[in-house]
Amino acid sequence: MENYNYDFVQEFVHDADLRNLLCLDRELETLMDYLLRDDFLSIDEGIHIPFFAETRDYIGAREKDDHNAVWIIKQVQDADIINTEMATICFFLDIYTHTISAPQVITRIHGAVYKATRLIRKAEQLTGAHYTERKQLKEQLLLDIVNRWIFFDEDRNPNNYMIKYNSRNNQIVIAIDFLNADLLASEIKIKGTEDKFGWERMEKTRYLTPLKSENCTEYSIDFFNIRFNRFRKLTLRFIEDICKKVLRLNPQKNSMSKTIAENIIRRVDYLYTYFSGRLPGEQKKSRKYSTMGKTFEKVYGSSKKMT
């Protein structure tokens, strides 16, 4: 059975036009400077947008620097602005951790605040695909669990993923819709279970992933380290810098950026300890899950700054 190296995301995606569509052809700093600007988009009501988006009051827009780059946009206010800011932070952290997701940002057009998502044409929803049987689909979803758990994003049903095919006929899983992510909660919302590998969620009616938890235990910690190795390189300063750029329209950007950065660092540490203590691999020899409950209480019960 063929093995895929999902960490080398540009090689895995392969096609230049697809890398451009998913904003994988720019360095993170350059990409943020480009997308986090006022009026980088211009409204174009002549763009044909999907029916589901049209019924939700989205309209089309084009990048002024690249008219082939099409987005769907919707004006936001109040709580929707904060939700979109959180989704934007998730997208940039996905980029940093070599995770494929739909580009989405918060921006202003002629002074009005919009949420904008790159329009991905000729893609199919994960719903109906044999993602528990197709190795390539399942493995991408397994790695995605790490991101969504860290972001406390419980609404991850099959409708929250799209599939694009590249010229090699590889199935590229694209995560979409992060408006339910919670980066500000200091308490645990998704907790690892003690009796066997799995998770408990506050929101019982939602998914953390379309996959059952048993799928995770088929893989070693070495597989999940494809994603953890990226997350564990994050620093407080780096995350805060990302957040401050995204939250440029928010008067509480400094305090919120600090809270988000500390939360992310704690969650990464907690989740890595949980995975490495429960899954086979080199890390399991030096980690004991029996201490996880106490460790979690200390981490989430403390207001100390993580470094």
Backbone bond lengths (Angstrom), bond angles and torsions (degrees), N, CA, C in turn:
res aa  C-N    CA-C-N  psi(-1)  N-CA   C-N-CA  omega(-1)  CA-C   N-CA-C  phi
1 M - - - 1.455 - - 1.526 109.57 -
2 E 1.327 116.71 133.89 1.461 121.32 -175.81 1.523 111.15 -68.14
3 N 1.324 115.15 140.44 1.457 121.17 175.38 1.517 109.42 -103.79
4 Y 1.321 116.22 145.23 1.457 121.78 -177.94 1.524 108.70 -120.77
5 N 1.325 116.22 139.50 1.452 120.32 177.99 1.524 108.25 -98.44
6 Y 1.325 115.64 95.38 1.458 120.63 -175.64 1.528 112.42 -75.44
7 D 1.317 117.48 -13.98 1.457 119.54 -179.17 1.527 111.07 -72.80
8 F 1.318 117.36 -35.53 1.459 121.31 175.66 1.529 108.05 -84.17
9 V 1.314 114.09 74.42 1.458 121.08 -166.75 1.523 112.51 -63.73
10 Q 1.323 117.86 -36.14 1.459 119.33 -179.37 1.528 111.15 -67.58
11 E 1.324 116.02 -38.73 1.460 119.74 177.43 1.525 110.47 -68.93
12 F 1.328 116.84 -38.43 1.454 119.87 179.60 1.529 110.72 -65.78
13 V 1.318 117.25 -44.93 1.474 120.91 177.90 1.528 109.79 -67.22
14 H 1.318 116.57 -40.25 1.471 125.71 168.59 1.525 114.08 76.01
15 D 1.309 119.45 -60.53 1.462 122.12 -170.38 1.525 111.76 -74.49
16 A 1.326 116.18 134.50 1.461 121.15 -177.75 1.520 111.94 -61.48
17 D 1.340 117.23 -40.57 1.470 119.36 -178.89 1.523 111.33 -67.92
18 L 1.333 117.05 -33.33 1.459 120.42 178.76 1.529 110.89 -74.35
19 R 1.328 117.05 -37.11 1.461 120.17 174.91 1.525 110.55 -62.24
20 N 1.327 115.99 -39.93 1.466 120.21 177.64 1.522 111.35 -65.67
21 L 1.327 116.85 -42.61 1.455 121.50 179.81 1.521 111.58 -58.97
22 L 1.328 116.54 -38.80 1.459 122.00 -176.22 1.536 112.58 -94.57
23 C 1.340 115.92 9.52 1.477 122.06 178.03 1.527 112.16 59.86
24 L 1.316 116.30 35.73 1.461 121.42 179.74 1.524 112.24 -96.96
25 D 1.322 116.81 2.64 1.461 120.47 -175.20 1.523 112.54 -100.67
26 R 1.340 117.23 11.43 1.455 121.39 176.78 1.520 109.56 -128.96
27 E 1.321 116.82 149.99 1.458 121.00 171.27 1.524 108.68 -65.18
28 L 1.322 116.41 153.17 1.463 121.17 -174.75 1.528 112.12 -55.63
29 E 1.327 117.35 -49.00 1.462 120.48 -177.81 1.525 110.76 -59.64
30 T 1.323 115.62 -44.67 1.462 120.35 179.74 1.523 111.33 -63.83
31 L 1.332 115.45 -41.16 1.460 120.37 -179.98 1.530 111.17 -63.64
32 M 1.318 116.69 -43.53 1.462 119.95 179.75 1.522 111.18 -63.97
33 D 1.309 116.88 -43.39 1.469 119.78 178.13 1.525 110.97 -60.65
34 Y 1.327 116.38 -35.69 1.462 120.97 -177.85 1.529 111.71 -73.65
35 L 1.334 116.66 -44.95 1.469 120.21 -173.38 1.524 113.70 -84.22
36 L 1.322 117.28 -28.00 1.465 119.69 -175.58 1.528 110.25 -93.94
37 R 1.315 114.18 58.75 1.461 122.13 178.33 1.527 109.11 -129.38
38 D 1.305 116.04 151.63 1.456 120.14 171.15 1.522 109.24 -72.97
39 D 1.318 115.01 141.88 1.468 122.52 170.75 1.526 114.21 58.77
40 F 1.344 117.35 32.39 1.462 118.08 171.33 1.529 109.90 -79.63
41 L 1.350 115.39 -11.95 1.458 122.07 176.25 1.522 110.31 -112.72
42 S 1.311 115.75 149.38 1.462 120.97 171.92 1.525 108.91 -124.81
43 I 1.319 116.45 135.08 1.463 121.61 -177.20 1.530 109.79 -67.64
44 D 1.327 115.36 135.93 1.464 122.00 177.97 1.521 107.91 -136.77
45 E 1.309 116.00 97.43 1.471 120.35 -175.96 1.522 112.19 -72.63
46 G 1.324 117.02 -6.30 1.454 119.94 177.91 1.520 113.53 -84.46
47 I 1.332 117.02 -6.52 1.466 120.53 179.67 1.530 109.54 -72.80
48 H 1.315 115.43 130.28 1.469 119.88 175.38 1.521 108.78 -79.85
49 I 1.323 116.18 120.53 1.459 120.28 -179.33 1.524 109.60 -114.66
50 P 1.327 117.65 157.84 1.475 120.67 -178.57 1.526 111.78 -58.84
51 F 1.324 115.06 150.77 1.465 121.09 -176.82 1.523 112.00 -59.13
52 F 1.347 116.57 -41.55 1.466 119.49 -177.57 1.519 110.54 -61.74
53 A 1.338 116.87 -34.67 1.463 120.22 179.37 1.525 110.89 -75.22
54 E 1.308 116.11 -38.95 1.467 120.61 -179.95 1.518 111.25 -62.20
55 T 1.327 117.00 -39.48 1.463 120.44 179.92 1.524 112.07 -69.91
56 R 1.336 117.51 -15.65 1.462 122.06 178.15 1.534 111.69 -103.35
57 D 1.327 114.96 20.38 1.470 122.21 173.25 1.524 114.06 69.13
58 Y 1.325 117.45 24.45 1.460 120.00 171.85 1.524 109.39 -80.99
59 I 1.323 115.23 153.00 1.454 121.71 172.28 1.527 108.05 -131.69
60 G 1.330 117.00 172.06 1.448 120.75 -176.97 1.524 112.97 -94.01
61 A 1.319 115.54 155.13 1.460 121.91 176.45 1.523 109.01 -150.69
62 R 1.326 115.32 154.96 1.468 121.36 178.24 1.521 110.11 -121.90
63 E 1.326 115.32 150.56 1.454 119.24 172.63 1.526 108.58 -71.64
64 K 1.313 115.78 136.10 1.462 119.60 -179.72 1.524 111.32 -67.12
65 D 1.337 116.95 -31.18 1.458 120.92 -179.00 1.523 113.38 -85.76
66 D 1.325 117.01 -11.08 1.461 121.43 -178.67 1.524 107.93 -154.30
67 H 1.313 117.38 96.18 1.468 121.36 -175.31 1.523 112.89 -68.10
68 N 1.333 117.13 -13.17 1.464 119.54 176.37 1.528 111.75 -81.10
69 A 1.331 116.45 -12.98 1.464 121.24 -179.77 1.525 108.74 -89.59
70 V 1.333 115.49 109.54 1.463 121.81 -172.60 1.527 110.47 -111.05
71 W 1.312 115.78 138.52 1.452 123.16 179.86 1.521 109.85 -126.53
72 I 1.340 116.02 157.28 1.460 120.34 166.76 1.528 106.83 -107.96
73 I 1.324 115.61 136.92 1.462 120.14 -173.19 1.525 110.12 -131.76
74 K 1.324 114.04 155.41 1.464 120.40 177.47 1.523 108.05 -149.52
75 Q 1.321 116.35 133.72 1.456 120.37 -179.63 1.524 109.93 -69.59
76 V 1.325 116.97 138.47 1.466 122.24 -177.98 1.520 110.08 -128.84
77 Q 1.330 114.13 159.14 1.461 120.36 176.58 1.520 109.13 -155.03
78 D 1.329 115.78 164.05 1.467 123.59 176.95 1.531 112.13 52.31
79 A 1.346 117.13 -125.18 1.470 121.14 -174.84 1.523 112.12 -62.86
80 D 1.334 117.05 -30.39 1.463 119.94 179.52 1.523 111.79 -64.92
81 I 1.321 116.96 -28.36 1.462 119.79 177.39 1.525 110.12 -66.42
82 I 1.343 116.42 -46.95 1.465 120.12 179.31 1.524 110.78 -62.30
83 N 1.340 117.04 -44.34 1.464 120.43 179.38 1.527 111.13 -59.00
84 T 1.337 115.78 -40.15 1.460 119.56 179.87 1.518 111.19 -70.44
85 E 1.324 117.56 -36.76 1.466 120.65 175.36 1.525 110.59 -60.18
86 M 1.341 116.85 -42.96 1.465 120.21 179.40 1.529 110.44 -64.62
87 A 1.332 116.70 -40.42 1.462 120.67 178.76 1.528 110.84 -63.48
88 T 1.317 116.30 -37.45 1.459 120.52 178.87 1.523 111.19 -66.01
89 I 1.327 116.60 -41.70 1.471 120.26 176.60 1.531 109.83 -60.86
90 C 1.330 116.90 -43.37 1.467 120.54 178.02 1.522 110.78 -58.59
91 F 1.323 116.62 -42.12 1.472 119.56 -179.41 1.524 111.26 -61.69
92 F 1.331 117.52 -45.94 1.462 119.52 -178.41 1.527 111.82 -68.74
93 L 1.331 117.66 -33.22 1.462 119.90 174.45 1.530 110.49 -69.37
94 D 1.325 116.94 -33.52 1.464 120.11 173.31 1.527 110.46 -61.35
95 I 1.319 116.18 -44.87 1.465 120.06 178.40 1.525 110.17 -58.12
96 Y 1.333 116.61 -45.35 1.461 120.78 -178.14 1.530 111.63 -63.46
97 T 1.336 116.68 -37.70 1.469 120.86 -176.29 1.531 112.61 -90.77
98 H 1.340 116.89 14.22 1.463 122.60 177.76 1.520 111.77 60.26
99 T 1.306 115.03 45.50 1.466 122.98 179.22 1.521 109.13 -111.41
100 I 1.313 116.30 135.63 1.463 120.44 -177.78 1.532 109.43 -88.30
101 S 1.313 115.83 119.38 1.464 120.25 177.24 1.515 109.16 -147.67
102 A 1.320 115.53 162.14 1.461 120.57 -177.74 1.521 109.94 -71.25
103 P 1.335 118.84 127.22 1.463 121.00 177.85 1.531 111.04 -59.08
104 Q 1.322 116.04 128.87 1.459 120.69 176.89 1.517 109.06 -148.20
105 V 1.307 115.21 138.89 1.459 120.75 -176.05 1.522 109.96 -142.20
106 I 1.323 114.68 165.02 1.456 120.98 168.33 1.526 106.34 -107.02
107 T 1.321 116.11 134.07 1.451 119.80 -174.44 1.523 109.69 -151.47
108 R 1.326 114.86 171.15 1.467 120.25 175.71 1.526 109.93 -116.34
109 I 1.320 115.38 140.58 1.458 122.67 174.03 1.523 106.97 -128.29
110 H 1.310 115.90 116.58 1.475 121.58 -176.95 1.530 111.61 52.75
111 G 1.343 116.60 38.15 1.455 121.64 175.75 1.515 115.09 88.88
112 A 1.332 118.60 -17.25 1.469 121.99 179.03 1.527 109.77 -88.89
113 V 1.340 116.72 146.23 1.463 121.85 -176.85 1.534 109.57 -93.00
114 Y 1.326 115.08 130.80 1.465 121.25 -178.34 1.531 110.38 -128.40
115 K 1.323 115.18 151.55 1.461 119.91 162.22 1.523 106.18 -98.19
116 A 1.322 115.39 137.18 1.458 120.70 -174.91 1.522 109.76 -130.61
117 T 1.319 115.92 133.25 1.467 121.72 178.71 1.516 108.93 -127.77
118 R 1.310 116.36 133.74 1.470 120.71 179.48 1.526 109.03 -62.02
119 L 1.311 116.58 131.33 1.457 121.32 179.87 1.524 109.41 -77.82
120 I 1.334 115.79 119.86 1.463 121.92 -177.98 1.526 107.98 -107.96
121 R 1.311 114.93 104.70 1.462 120.25 -178.05 1.526 111.09 -89.07
122 K 1.320 114.52 164.74 1.465 122.36 175.87 1.521 111.85 51.91
123 A 1.302 115.50 45.32 1.465 121.60 176.72 1.520 108.30 -123.91
124 E 1.319 115.73 156.00 1.464 120.27 177.62 1.520 109.65 -116.57
125 Q 1.316 115.93 152.69 1.454 118.95 177.44 1.525 109.88 -76.28
126 L 1.326 113.99 154.95 1.464 119.29 178.78 1.525 111.02 -63.94
127 T 1.319 116.61 -28.53 1.463 121.31 178.72 1.526 109.98 -53.85
128 G 1.316 116.69 126.13 1.455 121.21 179.30 1.520 113.64 94.70
129 A 1.332 117.61 -18.93 1.469 120.37 178.06 1.532 109.62 -77.87
130 H 1.302 115.98 151.55 1.467 120.98 -179.08 1.529 109.53 -84.46
131 Y 1.321 115.67 65.44 1.463 119.16 -172.37 1.525 113.14 -77.08
132 T 1.315 118.80 -14.00 1.465 119.59 174.66 1.524 111.13 -86.34
133 E 1.323 116.92 -14.36 1.460 121.52 -177.35 1.530 112.27 -106.76
134 R 1.317 116.78 -31.90 1.458 120.46 -179.06 1.524 109.48 -83.73
135 K 1.329 116.40 114.67 1.465 122.27 -175.21 1.527 111.63 -53.69
136 Q 1.294 116.57 -45.86 1.459 120.84 -175.97 1.531 111.48 -62.78
137 L 1.317 117.23 -41.14 1.464 120.69 178.38 1.526 111.12 -69.19
138 K 1.324 115.76 -46.98 1.460 120.10 -177.10 1.519 111.47 -61.39
139 E 1.313 117.50 -43.71 1.463 120.04 -176.58 1.524 111.92 -66.28
140 Q 1.308 117.13 -37.55 1.467 118.87 176.88 1.523 111.27 -65.72
141 L 1.323 116.82 -38.06 1.467 120.31 177.53 1.528 111.27 -69.15
142 L 1.326 117.00 -35.73 1.464 120.04 177.86 1.522 111.05 -62.49
143 L 1.319 116.84 -45.92 1.464 119.95 178.31 1.524 111.08 -64.64
144 D 1.316 116.41 -33.43 1.463 120.39 -178.90 1.527 111.74 -66.64
145 I 1.342 117.08 -24.64 1.465 119.98 177.43 1.520 110.71 -55.71
146 V 1.330 116.76 -39.82 1.465 120.83 -178.29 1.528 110.26 -58.44
147 N 1.326 116.85 -47.76 1.464 120.38 -179.56 1.521 111.87 -62.42
148 R 1.314 116.19 -49.10 1.482 118.93 -172.89 1.528 111.11 -70.63
149 W 1.335 117.42 -31.09 1.474 120.14 176.17 1.523 109.33 -67.97
150 I 1.314 116.73 -45.18 1.469 120.09 179.16 1.528 110.96 -62.92
151 F 1.323 117.13 -36.15 1.463 120.62 -179.82 1.528 112.90 -84.56
152 F 1.331 117.77 1.43 1.468 122.52 -176.38 1.530 110.53 50.98
153 D 1.319 115.74 49.78 1.462 122.31 179.16 1.522 107.88 -106.06
154 E 1.318 115.62 100.77 1.469 120.16 -173.63 1.521 113.29 -89.74
155 D 1.309 117.94 -10.43 1.458 120.01 -174.79 1.522 110.18 -97.28
156 R 1.333 116.14 71.65 1.462 120.77 -175.90 1.523 110.97 -121.23
157 N 1.321 116.15 64.41 1.460 119.23 176.46 1.529 109.21 -87.64
158 P 1.328 118.27 174.76 1.474 119.92 -176.15 1.526 114.16 -57.04
159 N 1.330 118.02 -24.20 1.462 120.11 178.42 1.524 112.68 -70.65
160 N 1.327 117.34 -10.05 1.463 121.42 -179.39 1.526 112.78 -94.11
161 Y 1.326 116.02 16.79 1.459 120.75 178.13 1.525 109.72 -140.15
162 M 1.335 114.85 145.66 1.457 121.04 174.91 1.525 108.34 -123.24
163 I 1.319 115.59 160.32 1.460 121.70 179.60 1.522 109.12 -123.80
164 K 1.326 115.39 127.86 1.461 121.67 171.98 1.522 108.34 -118.38
165 Y 1.308 116.42 145.73 1.462 121.83 175.76 1.524 109.08 -101.91
166 N 1.334 116.23 135.32 1.456 118.36 173.72 1.532 109.50 -95.28
167 S 1.313 116.79 -176.81 1.463 120.93 -175.68 1.519 112.68 -68.77
168 R 1.339 117.15 -14.95 1.467 121.11 175.54 1.520 111.36 -89.64
169 N 1.319 115.97 2.90 1.466 123.43 -176.93 1.524 112.40 67.87
170 N 1.337 116.78 21.11 1.457 120.44 171.79 1.523 109.63 -76.13
171 Q 1.324 114.99 144.08 1.465 120.65 178.09 1.523 109.02 -92.72
172 I 1.316 116.31 113.61 1.457 122.45 -178.39 1.517 108.68 -96.84
173 V 1.335 116.50 116.60 1.467 120.94 178.87 1.525 109.13 -86.46
174 I 1.325 115.49 125.27 1.461 121.51 -178.43 1.526 108.73 -115.18
175 A 1.324 116.41 116.32 1.467 120.51 176.60 1.530 108.79 -75.86
176 I 1.326 116.64 137.48 1.460 121.69 179.22 1.534 109.27 -131.47
177 D 1.318 116.05 164.16 1.465 123.45 169.33 1.527 113.17 61.68
178 F 1.329 115.95 89.20 1.465 121.51 179.28 1.530 112.14 -110.03
179 L 1.323 117.21 23.57 1.469 119.99 -173.66 1.524 112.68 -71.77
180 N 1.333 118.19 -9.45 1.465 120.67 177.25 1.533 112.59 -100.81
181 A 1.325 116.55 2.99 1.473 119.53 177.71 1.523 109.85 -66.06
182 D 1.330 116.02 145.05 1.468 121.30 179.99 1.526 108.44 -125.00
183 L 1.318 115.63 99.71 1.462 120.84 179.95 1.520 112.40 -93.60
184 L 1.342 117.03 -9.43 1.462 120.68 -173.94 1.523 113.80 -97.40
185 A 1.334 117.68 -14.47 1.468 120.90 -177.56 1.524 110.39 -72.53
186 S 1.329 116.25 123.79 1.465 120.28 177.97 1.528 111.73 -86.71
187 E 1.329 117.00 -20.80 1.465 119.72 177.91 1.530 109.23 -84.40
188 I 1.314 115.83 161.52 1.455 120.32 179.60 1.522 109.46 -74.57
189 K 1.316 116.73 136.40 1.462 121.58 176.05 1.528 111.41 -117.45
190 I 1.329 116.15 -20.87 1.462 121.40 176.24 1.520 106.38 -133.08
191 K 1.316 116.56 110.94 1.454 121.82 -172.94 1.523 110.69 -114.92
192 G 1.325 116.52 136.84 1.455 121.00 176.50 1.514 111.54 -67.51
193 T 1.321 116.76 135.93 1.464 121.02 179.83 1.521 110.27 -78.24
194 E 1.320 115.69 152.02 1.462 120.60 -175.24 1.522 113.14 -89.95
195 D 1.325 118.37 -34.30 1.464 120.09 -173.61 1.524 112.48 -71.51
196 K 1.331 116.89 -36.03 1.456 121.56 176.50 1.519 107.78 -155.69
197 F 1.335 116.38 168.20 1.453 118.95 -178.37 1.525 110.24 -62.81
198 G 1.303 115.56 128.00 1.457 120.76 179.40 1.513 109.78 170.29
199 W 1.299 116.88 -165.80 1.457 120.61 -176.34 1.523 111.09 -147.98
200 E 1.314 113.96 151.11 1.462 122.27 172.42 1.514 107.26 -114.18
201 R 1.343 116.52 137.87 1.455 120.84 -177.11 1.515 110.41 -123.77
202 M 1.313 115.96 149.28 1.455 120.25 175.40 1.525 110.54 -67.78
203 E 1.330 115.94 -39.29 1.458 120.96 -176.81 1.523 108.79 -95.64
204 K 1.324 116.82 92.64 1.458 121.17 -170.87 1.526 113.46 -70.51
205 T 1.329 117.95 -18.09 1.460 119.92 -176.37 1.522 112.24 -88.30
206 R 1.322 117.42 0.14 1.451 120.04 -177.95 1.522 111.10 -115.19
207 Y 1.331 115.01 164.78 1.456 122.41 179.27 1.531 110.19 -97.70
208 L 1.324 116.18 150.86 1.457 120.46 163.72 1.530 108.57 -91.36
209 T 1.321 115.63 -28.60 1.459 123.12 -178.12 1.526 108.07 -160.95
210 P 1.320 118.44 153.55 1.466 119.74 174.08 1.524 113.05 -68.47
211 L 1.340 117.43 -14.17 1.462 121.95 -176.48 1.523 111.89 -90.23
212 K 1.300 116.40 151.85 1.455 121.11 171.68 1.529 109.38 -78.58
213 S 1.315 115.97 153.04 1.467 120.18 -175.48 1.525 112.35 -62.86
214 E 1.341 117.47 -25.84 1.470 119.52 -179.49 1.529 112.23 -61.34
215 N 1.327 116.81 -25.60 1.459 119.55 179.59 1.526 111.60 -63.71
216 C 1.319 116.55 -29.16 1.465 120.66 -178.02 1.521 111.19 -67.07
217 T 1.326 116.83 -39.15 1.464 120.46 -173.96 1.527 112.66 -74.45
218 E 1.325 117.76 -4.47 1.463 121.01 173.28 1.528 111.12 -77.07
219 Y 1.346 116.11 -11.01 1.458 121.24 -175.82 1.523 109.80 -120.55
220 S 1.331 115.54 153.26 1.457 120.74 179.82 1.522 110.27 -87.52
221 I 1.324 115.36 170.26 1.460 120.64 176.05 1.524 109.91 -62.44
222 D 1.332 117.26 -26.79 1.467 120.48 179.94 1.528 111.05 -61.75
223 F 1.325 116.92 -35.38 1.467 120.38 176.42 1.525 110.54 -66.95
224 F 1.326 117.31 -47.65 1.464 120.70 -178.10 1.531 112.04 -69.70
225 N 1.331 116.33 -19.32 1.458 119.16 176.13 1.527 112.54 -65.95
226 I 1.324 117.40 -15.78 1.462 120.39 171.14 1.524 109.27 -52.86
227 R 1.315 115.79 -39.31 1.464 120.30 -179.87 1.527 112.28 -94.40
228 F 1.340 116.78 -40.88 1.468 119.60 -178.28 1.527 111.96 -63.03
229 N 1.319 117.95 -36.52 1.459 120.19 -179.73 1.519 111.81 -58.73
230 R 1.316 116.90 -31.92 1.471 121.30 177.11 1.530 110.43 -76.49
231 F 1.315 116.39 -47.71 1.462 120.16 -177.74 1.528 111.30 -62.23
232 R 1.334 116.89 -35.97 1.460 119.80 -175.64 1.526 112.81 -75.66
233 K 1.322 117.34 -7.77 1.457 120.97 173.97 1.523 112.33 -85.95
234 L 1.319 116.30 -12.38 1.461 120.17 -179.97 1.527 110.36 -65.29
235 T 1.320 116.29 141.99 1.461 121.95 175.52 1.519 109.08 -120.06
236 L 1.322 115.58 160.76 1.469 119.67 177.28 1.519 111.16 -55.44
237 R 1.314 116.42 -47.62 1.465 120.98 -177.38 1.529 111.27 -59.75
238 F 1.319 116.05 -44.75 1.460 120.58 -177.56 1.532 110.96 -63.86
239 I 1.332 116.96 -46.06 1.469 120.18 179.75 1.526 110.54 -64.22
240 E 1.330 116.36 -43.04 1.465 119.62 178.71 1.522 111.12 -59.61
241 D 1.312 117.15 -40.53 1.459 120.23 179.47 1.526 111.42 -62.50
242 I 1.344 116.72 -41.71 1.459 120.53 176.58 1.526 110.10 -61.67
243 C 1.325 115.68 -47.68 1.466 120.27 -176.48 1.529 111.50 -62.71
244 K 1.313 117.54 -42.60 1.469 120.32 -178.59 1.521 111.45 -63.17
245 K 1.322 116.42 -35.96 1.463 119.47 177.52 1.525 110.92 -68.43
246 V 1.329 116.41 -43.07 1.463 120.18 179.78 1.520 110.77 -68.01
247 L 1.323 116.82 -38.93 1.470 122.39 -175.88 1.528 112.31 -88.58
248 R 1.304 117.32 25.80 1.464 121.30 -175.06 1.528 112.43 -60.69
249 L 1.328 118.20 -23.63 1.463 121.61 179.92 1.522 111.95 -91.44
250 N 1.341 116.61 -3.84 1.465 121.31 -172.70 1.532 110.17 -100.46
251 P 1.342 118.50 123.18 1.472 120.38 -179.38 1.524 113.80 -64.23
252 Q 1.339 117.81 -17.37 1.465 121.77 179.41 1.527 111.90 -102.19
253 K 1.311 116.78 25.59 1.465 120.08 -171.65 1.524 113.03 -60.72
254 N 1.330 118.54 -36.39 1.467 120.38 -177.28 1.522 112.00 -67.76
255 S 1.326 117.00 -49.65 1.467 120.63 -179.10 1.524 111.06 -68.31
256 M 1.331 116.96 -40.11 1.462 120.07 179.80 1.527 110.86 -67.06
257 S 1.322 116.94 -38.80 1.466 120.50 179.85 1.522 110.74 -63.63
258 K 1.308 116.70 -40.65 1.465 121.38 178.63 1.533 110.38 -63.83
259 T 1.331 116.41 -45.42 1.471 120.78 179.90 1.524 111.03 -61.68
260 I 1.318 116.92 -46.49 1.464 121.14 -178.63 1.519 110.76 -62.66
261 A 1.328 116.89 -44.79 1.466 120.59 -178.60 1.526 111.03 -61.34
262 E 1.329 117.18 -45.58 1.465 120.63 179.43 1.520 110.93 -64.34
263 N 1.332 116.99 -39.89 1.461 120.32 178.51 1.523 111.10 -62.72
264 I 1.321 116.75 -45.90 1.467 120.35 -178.29 1.519 111.08 -61.69
265 I 1.318 117.49 -45.49 1.462 120.92 -179.88 1.525 110.65 -60.92
266 R 1.327 117.71 -43.64 1.470 120.78 178.98 1.527 111.20 -63.93
267 R 1.307 116.09 -43.36 1.469 119.86 -177.47 1.525 111.23 -66.41
268 V 1.318 117.17 -40.25 1.471 120.34 177.76 1.520 110.13 -60.59
269 D 1.324 116.71 -45.99 1.459 120.93 -179.33 1.530 110.93 -63.29
270 Y 1.305 115.88 -44.29 1.465 120.39 179.86 1.529 111.37 -62.84
271 L 1.332 115.55 -47.09 1.458 119.17 -174.64 1.523 111.66 -70.22
272 Y 1.323 116.77 -38.79 1.471 118.95 177.89 1.525 110.81 -63.60
273 T 1.304 116.62 -42.04 1.462 120.19 178.16 1.524 110.48 -62.60
274 Y 1.325 116.14 -40.54 1.463 119.71 179.74 1.531 111.30 -65.54
275 F 1.316 117.18 -50.30 1.463 120.77 -178.97 1.525 111.52 -62.15
276 S 1.329 117.18 -46.97 1.460 120.39 -175.83 1.522 111.68 -69.74
277 G 1.328 117.38 -21.87 1.455 120.59 177.83 1.510 113.78 -86.28
278 R 1.329 116.68 -14.31 1.466 119.91 -174.94 1.527 114.13 -114.35
279 L 1.321 116.78 -16.52 1.451 119.64 -176.50 1.525 110.34 -109.43
280 P 1.320 118.35 151.33 1.472 120.85 179.97 1.522 111.34 -66.98
281 G 1.335 115.33 155.21 1.456 120.24 178.74 1.513 110.60 140.31
282 E 1.307 116.46 177.85 1.455 121.52 -177.61 1.515 112.50 -58.51
283 Q 1.337 116.78 -37.90 1.456 119.57 -174.24 1.522 112.49 -66.83
284 K 1.332 116.17 -27.17 1.466 118.66 -175.12 1.524 111.83 -65.14
285 K 1.338 118.04 -25.69 1.448 121.10 -178.15 1.524 111.92 -67.13
286 S 1.333 116.16 -27.70 1.461 119.36 -175.63 1.524 113.13 -106.69
287 R 1.342 118.08 2.78 1.460 121.78 -177.56 1.518 109.08 -122.16
288 K 1.305 117.43 139.98 1.449 121.82 177.49 1.524 108.66 -122.44
289 Y 1.332 115.85 118.61 1.456 118.70 -177.39 1.524 112.15 -67.63
290 S 1.301 117.98 -18.20 1.463 119.70 -177.70 1.518 112.49 -60.09
291 T 1.329 116.84 -20.76 1.469 120.14 179.93 1.520 112.13 -94.30
292 M 1.331 117.64 -1.67 1.453 119.67 -172.66 1.519 113.45 -63.36
293 G 1.323 117.71 -40.53 1.457 119.78 -179.02 1.513 112.02 -59.32
294 K 1.339 115.42 -46.71 1.464 119.92 179.55 1.519 111.03 -67.18
295 T 1.326 115.90 -40.20 1.457 119.22 179.94 1.511 110.62 -61.02
296 F 1.330 116.24 -43.48 1.454 119.89 -178.86 1.518 111.33 -63.01
297 E 1.317 116.26 -44.14 1.459 119.13 -179.32 1.525 110.83 -61.16
298 K 1.354 116.36 -38.83 1.458 119.33 179.11 1.511 111.01 -66.62
299 V 1.339 116.30 -43.11 1.458 120.02 -176.48 1.517 111.30 -67.58
300 Y 1.330 117.17 -49.65 1.449 120.03 -175.26 1.524 112.30 -84.53
301 G 1.303 116.77 -10.43 1.453 118.77 177.23 1.510 111.96 -94.41
302 S 1.336 116.56 -1.61 1.460 120.61 -176.68 1.515 110.49 -106.93
303 S 1.309 116.25 145.76 1.454 121.62 176.37 1.507 111.13 -102.31
304 K 1.351 117.51 8.80 1.452 121.26 -179.28 1.518 110.26 -67.40
305 K 1.302 116.16 145.99 1.460 122.18 178.73 1.521 109.24 -74.40
306 M 1.339 115.20 129.64 1.444 119.89 178.91 1.521 108.69 -84.72
307 T 1.332 115.55 146.42 1.466 118.62 177.65 1.508 109.50 -128.66
